[in-house]
Amino acid sequence: MLGRSAWKVANVIKYVARADKKNGLEDLKKAREYIDMLIEDKEKCTKIMKHQNMSFLTRLREILTVKRW
């Protein structure tokens, strides 16, 4: 985990850990916002990876089916 994802996870931990001592429900809602951001990031990444894999596989298929003279 790198960069912004690590920062988001750290914020989730922070808000959940302090919820009982500080802002209660407000902190849990903030933690949920960061979790939602992590989910969105993961969905975007998965979509991009599927597209790249399909592009790679399509190109590979084209290369392998080229007729050799």
ABEGO torsion letter per residue (X at the ends): XBEAAAAAAAAAAAAAAAAAABAEAAAAAAAAAAAAAAAAAAAAAAAAAAAAAAAAAAAAAAAAABBBX
